[in-house]
Amino acid sequence: MFAIPEQFSNATKANFESHFALMSSLTSKTFEGMEKLVDLNISAAKATLEESSATARQLLQAKDPQEFFSLSAAQAQPTAEKALSYGRQLASIAAGTGAEFSKAAEDQIVEANRKVISLVDEVSKNAPAGSESFVAAVKTAISNANAGYEQFSKTAKQAVEAMETNFNAAVNQFGQASRKATAAAAA
C-alpha cells in the first residue's frame, strides 16, 4: 500500500540528482567555453598590439605620402583576414559549446523519459482495477511530449545549421569584398 509514495519519493530523488549532474555538466561546459573565449581574446589582443606597433613604426618611417598610403593599403588585406579568422574561431567556440550543451540536454531528457516511463510502468502494476485508461492516457501524454521535444530538437538543429551557413556565407562575402577593396586601393 505504501509502495507508490515510496516509488515517487525515489523517483523524485533520482530526478533531483540527475538535474544536479546536468547543471554541473553545463556549468563545466560554460567555463570551458569561456576559457577558450578568454584565450582567444588575449591572443588576439596581444597580436593586435604587436602588429599595431610594427605598423606604426613602418608608417612613421615612410619617406613620402605615397609610400605612407601604399603601406596603409598593404595593411588592409591582412587586417581583414585576421578579423575573419577571429570571427571563425569565435563561431567555432560558440558552436562547439552549443553542441555540448545540446548533447548534455538530450542525454538528460532521454534518461528522464526512460525513468518516467519505468515509474509509470511500475506504478501501473500496482494500480487499482479500472485505472487502465488513466495509465494509457499518461503513457500517451508522455509519448506526445517526447514527439514534441524531438520535433523541437530537429527544428533547433536546423536553425543552428542555417545560422552557421549564413555566417559562413557572410564571412566569405566580406573576405571577397575586402580583397577587392585592397586590390583597388593598391592599384
C-alpha positions as CSV (number, residue, x, y, z in Angstrom):
1,M,0.0,0.0,0.0
2,F,2.9,2.4,0.7
3,A,4.9,1.3,-2.3
4,I,3.6,4.0,-4.7
5,P,4.6,7.0,-2.4
6,E,8.0,5.4,-1.9
7,Q,8.4,4.9,-5.7
8,F,7.6,8.6,-6.2
9,S,10.0,9.6,-3.5
10,N,12.8,7.6,-5.0
11,A,11.9,8.9,-8.5
12,T,12.0,12.5,-7.2
13,K,15.4,11.9,-5.5
14,A,16.8,10.4,-8.7
15,N,15.4,13.2,-10.8
16,F,17.0,15.8,-8.4
17,E,20.3,14.0,-8.6
18,S,20.0,13.9,-12.4
19,H,19.3,17.6,-12.7
20,F,22.2,18.4,-10.4
21,A,24.5,16.3,-12.6
22,L,23.2,18.1,-15.6
23,M,23.7,21.6,-14.1
24,S,27.2,20.6,-13.0
25,S,28.0,19.4,-16.5
26,L,26.5,22.6,-18.1
27,T,28.5,24.8,-15.7
28,S,31.7,22.9,-16.6
29,K,31.0,23.3,-20.3
30,T,30.3,27.0,-19.8
31,F,33.6,27.5,-18.0
32,E,35.4,25.6,-20.7
33,G,33.8,27.8,-23.4
34,M,34.6,31.0,-21.5
35,E,38.2,29.8,-21.0
36,K,38.5,29.3,-24.8
37,L,37.0,32.7,-25.4
38,V,39.3,34.4,-23.0
39,D,42.3,32.7,-24.5
40,L,41.2,33.7,-28.0
41,N,40.7,37.3,-26.9
42,I,44.0,37.5,-25.1
43,S,45.8,36.1,-28.1
44,A,44.0,38.5,-30.5
45,A,44.8,41.4,-28.2
46,K,48.5,40.5,-28.0
47,A,48.8,40.0,-31.7
48,T,46.9,43.2,-32.5
49,L,49.1,45.2,-30.1
50,E,52.3,43.8,-31.6
51,E,51.1,44.3,-35.2
52,S,49.9,47.8,-34.5
53,S,53.3,48.8,-33.1
54,A,55.1,47.4,-36.1
55,T,52.7,49.0,-38.5
56,A,53.0,52.4,-36.7
57,R,56.8,52.1,-36.9
58,Q,56.6,51.4,-40.6
59,L,54.2,54.2,-41.3
60,L,56.3,56.7,-39.3
61,Q,59.4,55.7,-41.4
62,A,57.6,56.5,-44.7
63,K,59.6,58.9,-46.8
64,D,56.7,60.5,-48.6
65,P,52.8,60.4,-48.7
66,Q,52.7,57.9,-51.5
67,E,54.8,55.4,-49.5
68,F,52.6,56.1,-46.4
69,F,49.4,55.4,-48.3
70,S,50.9,52.4,-50.0
71,L,51.9,50.9,-46.6
72,S,48.5,51.7,-45.3
73,A,46.8,49.9,-48.2
74,A,49.1,46.9,-47.8
75,Q,47.8,46.5,-44.2
76,A,44.1,46.4,-45.1
77,Q,44.1,42.8,-46.5
78,P,46.0,41.2,-43.6
79,T,43.9,43.1,-41.1
80,A,40.6,41.9,-42.8
81,E,41.9,38.3,-42.9
82,K,42.7,38.4,-39.2
83,A,39.3,39.8,-38.4
84,L,37.7,37.0,-40.5
85,S,39.9,34.4,-38.7
86,Y,38.9,35.8,-35.3
87,G,35.2,35.6,-36.3
88,R,35.6,32.0,-37.5
89,Q,37.4,31.0,-34.3
90,L,34.7,32.7,-32.2
91,A,31.9,31.0,-34.2
92,S,33.7,27.7,-33.7
93,I,33.9,28.1,-29.9
94,A,30.2,29.1,-29.8
95,A,29.1,26.2,-32.0
96,G,31.2,23.7,-30.0
97,T,29.9,24.9,-26.7
98,G,26.3,24.9,-28.1
99,A,26.7,21.4,-29.4
100,E,28.0,20.2,-26.0
101,F,25.0,21.9,-24.3
102,S,22.6,20.3,-26.7
103,K,24.2,16.8,-26.2
104,A,24.0,17.1,-22.4
105,A,20.4,18.3,-22.5
106,E,19.4,15.5,-24.9
107,D,21.1,12.9,-22.8
108,Q,19.3,14.2,-19.7
109,I,15.9,14.2,-21.5
110,V,16.4,10.7,-22.8
111,E,17.3,9.4,-19.3
112,A,14.5,11.3,-17.6
113,N,12.0,9.9,-20.1
114,R,13.3,6.4,-19.5
115,K,12.8,6.9,-15.7
116,V,9.3,8.3,-16.1
117,I,8.2,5.5,-18.3
118,S,9.7,3.0,-15.9
119,L,8.0,4.7,-13.0
120,V,4.6,4.7,-14.8
121,D,5.0,1.0,-15.7
122,E,5.9,0.2,-12.1
123,V,3.0,2.2,-10.7
124,S,0.6,0.8,-13.2
125,K,1.3,-2.7,-12.0
126,N,0.0,-1.7,-8.5
127,A,-2.8,0.5,-9.8
128,P,-6.4,-0.4,-8.9
129,A,-8.6,-2.2,-11.4
130,G,-10.3,0.2,-13.8
131,S,-7.4,2.7,-14.0
132,E,-6.1,1.2,-17.2
133,S,-7.5,4.1,-19.3
134,F,-5.8,6.6,-17.0
135,V,-2.4,4.8,-17.3
136,A,-2.9,4.7,-21.1
137,A,-3.6,8.4,-21.1
138,V,-0.5,9.1,-19.1
139,K,1.6,7.0,-21.4
140,T,0.1,8.7,-24.4
141,A,0.9,12.1,-22.9
142,I,4.5,11.1,-22.3
143,S,4.7,9.8,-25.9
144,N,3.3,13.0,-27.3
145,A,5.6,15.1,-25.2
146,N,8.6,13.1,-26.4
147,A,7.5,13.5,-30.0
148,G,7.1,17.3,-29.5
149,Y,10.6,17.5,-28.0
150,E,12.1,15.6,-30.9
151,Q,10.4,17.9,-33.4
152,F,11.6,21.0,-31.4
153,S,15.1,19.5,-31.3
154,K,15.2,18.9,-35.0
155,T,13.9,22.4,-35.7
156,A,16.5,23.9,-33.4
157,K,19.3,22.0,-35.0
158,Q,18.2,23.1,-38.5
159,A,18.1,26.7,-37.2
160,V,21.7,26.4,-35.9
161,E,22.8,24.9,-39.2
162,A,21.1,27.7,-41.1
163,M,22.8,30.4,-38.9
164,E,26.2,28.7,-39.4
165,T,25.7,28.6,-43.1
166,N,24.6,32.2,-43.2
167,F,27.5,33.3,-41.1
168,N,30.0,31.4,-43.3
169,A,28.4,33.0,-46.4
170,A,28.7,36.5,-44.8
171,V,32.3,35.8,-43.9
172,N,33.1,34.7,-47.4
173,Q,31.4,37.8,-48.9
174,F,33.2,40.1,-46.5
175,G,36.5,38.4,-47.4
176,Q,35.9,38.8,-51.1
177,A,34.9,42.5,-50.7
178,S,37.9,43.2,-48.6
179,R,40.2,41.6,-51.2
180,K,38.6,43.6,-53.9
181,A,38.9,46.8,-51.9
182,T,42.5,46.1,-51.1
183,A,43.3,45.4,-54.7
184,A,41.6,48.6,-55.8
185,A,43.5,50.6,-53.2
186,A,46.8,49.1,-54.2
187,A,46.2,49.9,-57.9
